[in-house]
Amino acid sequence: MTIRQWLETARQRLNGRQDEPALSARLLTAHHLNKDRAWIIAHNHDPLPADLIPALEADLDRLVRGVPLPYVLGAWEFYGLSFQVNESVLIPRPETELLVETALNWVKQHPGPLRAADVGTGSGCIAAALARHAPQMHITAVDISLQALRVAKQNFIQLNVAGQVSALQSDLLSSLSGPFDLLCANLPYIPSAKLPHLDVTTHEPSLALDGGPDGLVLVQELLLQARSRMADRFLILLEVEADHGQAAPELACQIFPQANTTMLRDLAGLPRLVSIKFE
């Protein structure tokens, strides 16, 4: 069997099971061959090593059953970096890169040592991306889930930022005193009633998705805790659901009336990021 024949077979089996069946088939094959996608395309007439077929078939079966591709691969890219992922952590999303970009733009305007907190760190993708691009910053990455923290710690080691990022189990900021110049959070923000109707809940951890009755329970608690933990000048960045485009910034203004609060939109034009800035 050639690589091309295998890819076609895999694509057909994944039709209707994965959003991009051809891409999923190529990424799965590249993963098992330890090659990149360009190599797969250039060598698609090469024979597929017979000893790889059982493992490929097993992973293809998982994809057919609906397991997300990042969990099958055990890794996913975020902000140009590869992160280990498993079903203990949320899969990094491209829309979250807006938070990292916004934070780094602010960091450039504030030279010198900075203290940051990444609350609900999950895989550690936000903290690690910030650390790789802002060496003057020390980041405390917290999560209530010990399983998630294990994944995050492995990513910090793999990406050579473990000396710059401290990982700690904490319920939001309850175990931290601050003061922090930068606070980032991609907390669970989906209203509880929506969860049973979403495919994402089948495999990704509900602890990372359930935002309570209105989706803002944890956001509100975090902001209340942050009032006594921020530096004299600060930036707070919170990723929220698009439906919170009005409610989230209103909540922020109530808790931080002295700050400049704005809502930033993602590449799809949807409200995505609450920015709370005080200079």
C-alpha positions in Angstrom: 0.0 0.0 0.0 1.3 3.4 -0.9 1.0 6.5 1.3 -1.5 8.0 -1.2 -3.7 4.9 -1.1 -3.7 4.9 2.7 -4.5 8.6 2.8 -7.5 8.1 0.4 -8.8 5.2 2.5 -8.4 7.2 5.7 -10.1 10.3 4.1 -13.1 8.2 3.1 -13.5 6.7 6.6 -13.3 10.2 8.2 -15.9 11.8 5.9 -18.6 13.1 8.2 -16.6 12.2 11.3 -14.0 15.0 11.2 -14.3 18.6 10.0 -11.4 18.3 7.6 -11.0 14.6 6.8 -8.2 15.0 4.2 -6.1 17.2 6.5 -6.7 14.9 9.5 -5.5 11.9 7.5 -2.4 13.7 6.4 -1.6 14.9 9.9 -2.1 11.5 11.4 0.1 9.9 8.8 2.8 12.6 9.2 2.7 12.0 12.9 3.3 8.2 12.6 6.0 8.7 10.0 7.7 11.5 12.0 7.6 13.7 8.9 5.9 17.0 8.1 3.0 17.5 5.8 5.1 18.7 2.9 7.1 15.5 3.0 3.9 13.5 2.9 2.7 15.3 -0.1 6.0 14.9 -1.9 6.3 11.2 -1.1 2.7 10.1 -1.5 3.7 7.4 -4.0 6.2 5.8 -1.5 5.2 2.6 0.1 3.7 2.9 3.6 5.9 0.9 6.1 3.9 -2.2 7.0 4.9 -2.1 10.6 3.1 1.3 11.0 -0.2 0.1 9.7 -1.6 -1.4 12.9 -0.9 1.8 14.9 -2.3 3.9 12.1 -5.4 1.8 12.0 -5.9 2.1 15.7 -5.6 5.9 15.7 -7.9 6.1 12.7 -10.5 4.1 14.6 -10.3 6.7 17.4 -10.8 9.5 14.9 -13.8 7.7 13.4 -15.3 7.5 16.9 -15.0 11.2 17.2 -11.9 11.6 19.3 -10.4 15.1 18.5 -7.3 14.9 16.4 -5.1 16.7 18.9 -5.9 14.1 21.6 -5.0 11.3 19.1 -1.7 13.0 18.2 -1.0 13.9 21.8 0.1 17.4 20.7 -1.2 20.6 19.1 0.2 23.8 17.9 -0.4 27.2 19.5 1.3 30.5 18.7 3.9 28.6 16.7 4.8 26.2 19.5 3.9 22.5 20.0 2.1 21.6 23.2 1.4 18.2 24.7 -2.3 17.7 25.2 -4.5 15.0 26.6 -8.1 14.8 27.7 -7.2 16.5 31.0 -6.8 19.8 29.2 -8.7 21.9 26.8 -7.3 21.9 23.2 -5.6 25.2 22.5 -7.7 27.3 20.1 -6.4 29.8 17.5 -8.8 32.6 18.9 -6.8 32.5 22.2 -3.8 33.8 20.3 -5.5 37.2 20.4 -4.9 37.2 24.2 -1.2 36.4 23.8 -0.7 39.1 21.0 -2.5 41.7 23.1 -0.5 40.9 26.2 2.8 41.0 24.3 2.0 44.4 22.7 1.4 45.8 26.2 4.6 44.2 27.5 6.6 46.0 24.8 5.3 49.3 26.1 6.4 48.4 29.7 10.0 47.4 29.7 11.6 46.0 32.8 10.7 43.1 35.1 7.1 42.1 35.2 5.0 39.7 37.2 2.1 37.9 35.5 -0.5 35.3 36.4 -2.2 32.9 34.0 -5.3 31.6 35.7 -6.8 28.3 34.5 -3.6 27.5 32.6 -4.7 24.1 31.3 -2.0 23.0 28.9 0.1 26.0 29.8 -0.2 27.4 26.3 -0.7 31.0 27.3 2.0 31.1 30.0 4.5 29.3 27.8 3.9 31.5 24.7 4.2 34.7 26.9 7.4 33.4 28.5 9.1 32.5 25.2 8.5 36.0 23.9 8.9 38.1 27.1 12.0 36.9 28.9 11.8 39.7 31.4 8.5 38.4 32.8 7.9 35.8 35.6 4.6 34.0 35.3 2.7 32.1 37.8 0.5 29.6 36.1 -2.4 28.2 38.2 -5.1 25.6 37.7 -7.5 23.9 40.1 -6.9 20.6 38.2 -3.7 18.6 39.2 -4.0 16.6 36.1 -3.9 19.8 34.0 -0.9 21.1 35.9 1.0 17.9 35.1 0.5 18.5 31.4 1.4 22.2 31.8 4.6 21.4 33.7 5.7 19.0 31.0 5.1 21.7 28.4 7.1 24.2 30.4 10.0 21.8 30.5 9.7 20.9 26.8 9.6 24.5 25.8 12.5 25.5 28.1 10.5 28.0 30.1 10.3 26.1 33.4 12.7 28.5 35.0 10.5 31.4 34.1 7.1 29.9 34.9 5.9 28.6 38.3 3.0 26.1 38.2 0.7 26.0 41.2 -2.6 24.4 42.1 -5.0 27.2 43.1 -8.7 28.0 43.0 -8.3 31.1 40.8 -6.1 33.6 42.7 -6.9 32.3 46.2 -3.4 30.9 46.8 -1.6 34.0 45.4 -0.9 37.4 46.9 0.5 39.4 43.9 0.9 42.1 43.1 0.6 41.3 39.3 1.3 43.6 36.4 -0.5 41.3 34.0 -3.4 38.9 34.6 -4.5 36.5 31.8 -7.3 34.0 32.0 -9.2 31.8 29.6 -11.6 30.4 32.2 -14.6 28.2 31.6 -17.2 30.5 30.1 -19.9 28.3 28.5 -23.3 28.6 30.4 -24.1 25.3 32.0 -27.4 24.9 30.1 -25.6 25.0 26.8 -23.1 22.2 27.5 -25.4 19.1 26.9 -26.0 20.4 23.4 -22.3 20.8 22.4 -20.1 18.2 20.9 -17.0 19.6 22.7 -18.2 18.2 25.9 -17.9 14.6 24.7 -14.1 14.5 25.0 -12.9 17.8 26.5 -13.0 18.3 30.3 -16.2 19.8 31.6 -14.2 21.5 34.3 -12.6 23.6 31.6 -15.9 24.5 29.9 -18.6 25.0 32.5 -18.9 28.7 33.4 -22.0 28.3 35.6 -25.6 29.5 35.0 -24.6 32.6 33.0 -21.1 31.6 32.0 -19.6 34.4 34.0 -19.5 33.0 37.5 -15.7 32.3 37.5 -14.9 35.5 35.7 -16.7 37.5 38.3 -15.0 35.7 41.2 -11.6 36.2 39.5 -12.1 39.9 39.1 -13.2 40.3 42.7 -10.1 38.5 43.8 -7.9 40.5 41.5 -8.9 43.9 43.0 -6.4 43.4 45.9 -3.8 41.6 43.8 -2.9 44.0 41.0 0.1 46.4 40.7 -0.3 50.2 40.5 -0.4 49.8 36.7 -1.9 46.7 35.2 -3.5 44.9 32.4 -6.2 42.1 32.8 -7.1 40.1 29.8 -10.1 37.7 29.9 -11.2 35.5 27.0 -15.1 35.2 27.0 -17.8 33.7 25.0 -19.1 35.8 22.1 -22.5 36.1 23.7 -20.9 37.9 26.6 -19.9 40.8 24.4 -22.0 43.2 26.5 -22.3 41.5 29.9 -18.6 40.8 30.4 -17.3 44.3 30.0 -20.2 45.7 32.0 -19.1 43.4 34.9 -15.5 44.5 34.5 -16.5 48.1 34.7 -18.5 47.5 37.9 -15.5 45.8 39.6 -12.8 48.1 38.2 -14.6 51.4 37.6 -11.3 53.3 37.5 -9.9 51.2 34.7 -10.2 51.5 30.9 -12.2 48.5 29.8 -12.6 47.5 26.2 -13.9 44.5 24.2 -11.6 43.2 21.5 -12.9 41.1 18.6 -11.3 37.9 17.2 -10.5 37.2 13.5 -14.1 36.1 12.9 -15.3 39.5 14.1 -16.8 38.1 17.3 -16.4 39.7 20.8 -13.7 37.6 22.4 -11.4 39.4 24.7 -12.1 41.8 27.6 -9.2 44.2 28.3 -9.0 46.0 31.6 -6.2 48.5 31.7 -5.0 50.9 34.4 -2.0 53.2 33.9 
